[in-house]
Amino acid sequence: MKLVIETSRPIAQVAKELGIHEATLGNWVNAYRREHAGEEPPLSVSERARLRELEREARELRLENEFLKKAAAYFAKDHR
């Protein structure tokens, strides 16, 4: 569990390396984070900037995805 928390490695990768089920490790990590929520250090300036960048990118991708869904539905109709 600390491999995930301290190194920020993906749960799936660590679980595979340890030979345990991904969901089990995920449950342990989530429980640890809930129990130790106040112990995590605050984000640094660069981490906050990266977080804002990722949030902006996620918004853009959601908008693009919605557009593509609408386009796909439009073209899926019989327009011949």
N, C-alpha and C positions, 0 to 999 in steps of 0.2 A: 504494500500500500504506500509506503514512503517513497518507493521508486517512482510512483506516479506523482505524488504530491511534491516531492523535493526536486525532481528533475523535469516535471511537466511533460513527461512522456505519455503517449496515448495509452489508455487502459487496455485496449485490445492488444497492443504490442507487448506490454508487460505481462498480461495474462497468458499470452501464448508462450512467452519465454519461461514463465513459471509453471506452465502446464496446468493452469486452473481455468475454469470457465470465466469468460469475460463479464457476465452479469454478476457473478459472485464477487469478483474483485471490484466491480463498479459499486456494488452495495456497500462493501467495506470502505471504499474511498468516500462515498457520500456520507456514511455514518461518521467517519472520522472528521470530515469537514464540518458536519453539523455540530459535533461535540467540541471542536476546536475552532469555531468560527471567529472568535475574538482574538485568536493568537496569530492569525496571518498578518504579515506586515502590509502596510498600505502600498498601493501601486506607486511606482516611480513616475517621474514626469514623462520619460520615454514610453513606459508601459501605458500610461493614460493616453498618450498620443496614438500609440498603436491600437489601443482599444477603440478610440474614436474613428480611426481609419477603417478598422474592421467593421464597425457598426455602419459606417457610410457605405462600404462595399456591400454589406449584407442588404441594406435598403435598396441599392441599385440592382442587385441580383434578383431581389423579390419583385421589383417593378418589371424587369426584363422577363422574368419567368411568367408573370401574369400576362404580359403582352404576348408572349409566345403561346401560352395556352389559348388566348382568344384568337390568335392567328390560326392556330392548328384547328380549332373548332370551326372557324370560318371556312377554311380550305377543305375540311372534312365533309362539309355539306356538298351536295351534288350541284355544282355550278357549271355544268357542261353545256 
